[in-house]
Amino acid sequence: MEIGIVGKPNVGKSTFFKALTMADAEIASFPFTTIKANVGMGYVRVKCACEDFNVTCNPQNSLCIEKNRFIPIKVIDVAGLVPGAHEGKGLGNQFLDDIRRADSLIHVVDISGRTDEKGETTDGYDPEFDIKFLEEEIDLWFYGILKKNWTKISGRIKYAHEDIVKELTEQLSGLEINESQVNEAIKEAGLEDKSDWSDEQLREFSIKLREISKPITISGNKIDLDNKKNFERIRENYTVIPTCSEAELALRRAQSNDLIHYIPGDSDFEILKEDIDEKQRNALNFIKKNILQKFGSTGVQRCLNTAVFDVLKMIVVYPVENENKLTDSKGNVLPDAYLLPEGSTALDLAYKVHTDIGDKFIGAIDCRTKKKIGKDHVLRDGDVVKILTSRIGD
């Protein structure tokens, strides 16, 4: 799974990425700081199953901090986008190439309106324009790819619905788009019973396909500078998460230097050293009063969690080998936490752990109920499962 961090230049996108991943990313207040995409590892946060079972866990593929499980997610900081990107303007070609593999996008918007459409400093700019133009650029990109090949596609599209889906999926394979997404977009556009699409219908299909295959979470960044109350106005039409990536980066750096106790996503922190200088104390107090107390968090962790759990509809499942001790073969308690799509089955989990385990699957045990479950059993978020397999050679 991959989450793309997108937006026009100079909106705090690289700061957001740095705060989320603590990876090295160049941060500067001029357009196109990010030319080549930065790739790092972010972590979604959920309540760890160790709390329900009252055990101390030993995570191997993830982290547990005070009964909060942090599960790694690949994150890419994409080159800045400007209007006309689908025509190659700015770093448009680089941007569009970078988001091909993304399962979902987090659009970082300067909610304060202090950055114009080119990423240059201004005042009074309407950030709602950025939300619209990014969606339109991806829509036009999809439409351009389809339109370019439409003569060839339309020559074959007068067959059964399944053939149409297959043909379009083949044309869009480079965008990491699958048959299920194409099929859903056709239905959403109301084209499942049509074989000869108009240009307008092709555009509508492109929009629906973008919404389904590259869903967007909006980060209203620089919320502390939003003197024009853009956030309150825009949230009437869009779901926007109030965000201050600079505050999150400051808190994570202070935490890593043992100045404060802070868990990403928390609504508060504790100062550990009373001898920190006045400038640092004032900065921390500003974050506490103007960001955390006002909005509940810096918004950065919330954005990633929203993209993964609310938008992509993922759940967390813990496979174990010993259903009584909740351990793996080495005695690690609740060692692994896997992200799976909602609706996944026990067999899906087996294949997620390892292909051989999936091939030899004969059943599983729900460690909460101690009951045996079959391959078609639909898993729930937070399930702890022991997978049963046939012996080698069976």
MODAQUI-V223536 format. One record per backbone hydrogen bond with DSSP energy under -0.5 kcal/mol. NH is the residue of the N-H (numbers start at 0). CO is the residue of the C=O. If there is no record, write none. Layout:
BEGIN
{{NH:CO} {NH:CO}}
END
This chain:
BEGIN
{{2:73} {3:103} {4:75} {5:3} {5:105} {10:7} {15:11} {16:12} {17:13} {18:14} {19:15} {20:16} {21:17} {29:27} {32:29} {34:32} {37:76} {39:74} {41:39} {41:72} {43:70} {45:68} {47:66} {50:47} {51:47} {52:48} {53:49} {54:49} {56:54} {57:332} {59:334} {60:334} {62:69} {64:67} {65:63} {67:64} {68:45} {68:66} {69:62} {70:43} {70:68} {71:60} {72:41} {73:0} {74:39} {75:2} {76:37} {77:4} {77:75} {79:33} {80:6} {84:81} {86:83} {87:84} {88:83} {90:79} {91:88} {94:90} {95:91} {96:92} {97:93} {98:94} {99:96} {101:98} {102:1} {103:1} {104:214} {105:3} {106:104} {106:216} {107:5} {107:105} {108:106} {108:218} {110:108} {110:220} {112:109} {115:119} {118:115} {121:113} {124:112} {126:124} {128:125} {129:126} {130:126} {131:127} {132:128} {133:129} {134:130} {135:131} {136:132} {137:133} {138:134} {139:135} {140:136} {141:137} {142:138} {143:139} {144:140} {145:141} {146:142} {147:143} {148:144} {149:146} {152:148} {153:149} {154:150} {155:152} {156:152} {162:159} {163:159} {164:160} {165:161} {166:162} {167:163} {168:164} {169:165} {170:166} {171:167} {172:169} {174:171} {175:172} {176:171} {181:177} {182:178} {183:179} {184:180} {185:181} {186:182} {187:183} {188:184} {189:186} {190:185} {193:190} {196:194} {201:197} {202:198} {203:199} {204:200} {205:201} {206:202} {207:203} {208:204} {209:205} {210:206} {211:207} {212:208} {213:209} {214:102} {216:104} {217:238} {218:106} {218:216} {219:217} {219:240} {220:108} {220:218} {222:242} {224:221} {225:222} {226:224} {228:225} {232:228} {233:229} {234:230} {235:232} {236:233} {237:233} {239:237} {240:217} {241:239} {242:219} {243:297} {247:243} {248:244} {249:245} {250:246} {251:247} {252:248} {253:249} {254:250} {255:251} {256:252} {257:254} {258:253} {259:253} {260:269} {261:259} {265:262} {269:260} {271:258} {272:258} {273:271} {275:272} {280:276} {281:277} {282:278} {283:279} {284:280} {285:281} {286:282} {287:283} {288:284} {289:285} {290:286} {291:286} {292:287} {294:290} {295:291} {302:298} {303:299} {304:300} {305:301} {306:302} {307:303} {308:304} {309:304} {309:305} {310:305} {311:306} {313:307} {314:339} {316:337} {317:382} {318:316} {319:384} {320:326} {321:326} {322:320} {325:321} {326:321} {327:331} {330:327} {333:325} {334:331} {335:318} {337:316} {339:314} {339:337} {341:312} {343:340} {345:376} {346:374} {348:344} {349:345} {350:346} {351:347} {352:348} {353:349} {357:349} {357:353} {358:354} {359:355} {360:357} {361:387} {362:387} {363:372} {364:385} {365:370} {366:364} {366:383} {369:365} {370:365} {372:363} {376:373} {378:343} {381:315} {382:379} {384:317} {385:364} {386:319} {386:384} {387:362} {389:359} {393:390}}
END
